[in-house]
Amino acid sequence: MFRMYDDAVDISLVPQRTLANGLKMPGIGLGTFGSDKYGAEQIAAAVHGALRSGYRLIDCAACYGNEDRIGPVFEEAFGGGLKREEAFIISKVWNDSHGYKNVIESCEKSLKDLRLDYLDGYLVHWPFPNYHAPGCDGDSRNPDSRPYIHEEFMDTWAGVEELVKRGLVRNPGVSNVTIPKLRLILRDAKIKPVLNEMELHPSFQQGELFQFSIDNGLQPIGYCPIGSPSRPERDRSDDDVNDMEMPQLVEIAKKHNVHPALICLKWACQRGQVPIPFSVKPPQYLSNLRAVTEDPLTREEMNVLRSLDRNARMIKGQVFLWPGAKSWLDLWDVDGRIPSWEG
Ligand SMILES: NC(=O)c1ccc[n+]([C@@H]2O[C@H](COP(=O)([O-])OP(=O)(O)OC[C@H]3O[C@@H](n4cnc5c(N)ncnc54)[C@H](OP(=O)(O)O)[C@@H]3O)[C@@H](O)[C@H]2O)c1
């Protein structure tokens, strides 16, 4: 029997987003990437508790290595009375499964592991067919890695489109793309992406990509919404900014008498992105959800937070670089061009 906890958040107060195709999604969700720190059982237990606390959006991915543990949690919830159509479950195809046939097989495996008949969102996790060994360090490189090759990406996208046609996926999407890549994808896609998952937190607001996404019918989903304090070593560098220690953000948190993490989430929802904070700790994930249902930030506070953008990307993706690439900046088309083999 599926029962909500006594201290659950009132779901009717959680913001909702309407997607370009008219379907709706919850305005906040739970992340499920354990950052090499939390195990599959702990994360499955968090999904169990989060559903009973009021979360209806869960962000999963094949590469997080825990979909087979989260599946029984979904089966129990939906078998016990939670309506499937009330939930919004995302999964993603990993970089080692690009290509028409592979993406279909990968989605079928995620569905089987998650014990679902369909996914509400299915994303191409990274636009490169490059992958790294689980738990590798930041200097690790795969010699088979390649830059973005549009024709190859569209072959993968054709697989995603086929999944939509088969009714296995309701909302297709992309992740870790740039405006130059999105322009090509939107030009050539027969079924357009409606979700765009990207790194978004106060010190990394990606204003241009955010607006381009909105203008082109893609709902931004913000990963690392509170600055991913538990991220793996390979995703840390000396010049990283710690959002939760930015003095103006701390000041606003004091005024609202909440942890700075909650200010990041209020800001995210009020700006219009869908944050997907991760936590396995019940007090944390409950307070994260509750924060976006009460005590909103003022217009002045939103303006202060807007001024905190430092263009401080944390997830640089350097482990996906190909032989000959100069730096992680090559992954992000910073000069408006998509690098080829020749750079
Ligand atoms: N598409 C992609 O390429 C991509 C990339 C990265 C992440 N994601 C998705 O985005 C999700 C979120 O990103 P993330 O996990 O890296 O970063 P995050 O959500 O910004 O940070 C998660 C960490 O923040 C701390 N935290 C959470 N709630 C808190 C609270 N109320 N008070 C204080 N601390 C709190 C916890 O640290 P402690 O554990 O130390 O308590 C938690 O581990 C992932 O789980 C994954 O689903 C997607």
The ligand as an ORCA input file, in Angstrom:
! r2SCAN-3c Opt
* xyz 0 1
  N      22.857     15.315    -17.208
  C      24.034     15.261    -16.615
  O      25.083     15.163    -17.264
  C      24.108     15.354    -15.106
  C      25.336     15.670    -14.506
  C      25.365     15.768    -13.112
  C      24.226     15.538    -12.355
  N      23.038     15.202    -12.979
  C      21.802     14.957    -12.199
  O      21.603     16.058    -11.323
  C      21.451     15.574     -9.986
  C      21.932     16.626     -8.997
  O      23.298     16.954     -9.183
  P      24.378     16.642     -8.070
  O      23.941     15.483     -7.280
  O      25.707     16.546     -8.728
  O      24.453     18.012     -7.242
  P      23.521     18.798     -6.219
  O      22.146     18.307     -6.252
  O      23.782     20.240     -6.486
  O      24.230     18.463     -4.822
  C      23.907     17.295     -4.110
  C      24.554     17.355     -2.712
  O      24.163     18.547     -2.052
  C      24.013     18.328     -0.662
  N      22.643     18.739     -0.265
  C      21.464     18.379     -0.829
  N      20.431     18.966     -0.205
  C      20.973     19.723      0.790
  C      20.421     20.560      1.801
  N      19.112     20.780      1.903
  N      21.286     21.146      2.670
  C      22.613     20.953      2.572
  N      23.200     20.179      1.644
  C      22.386     19.564      0.760
  C      24.222     16.858     -0.418
  O      25.544     16.727      0.077
  P      25.899     15.617      1.190
  O      25.684     14.326      0.498
  O      27.325     15.881      1.482
  O      24.946     15.849      2.308
  C      24.094     16.241     -1.810
  O      24.904     15.103     -1.965
  C      22.249     14.273     -9.991
  O      21.934     13.448     -8.890
  C      21.839     13.706    -11.333
  O      20.541     13.121    -11.240
  C      22.974     15.123    -14.345
*
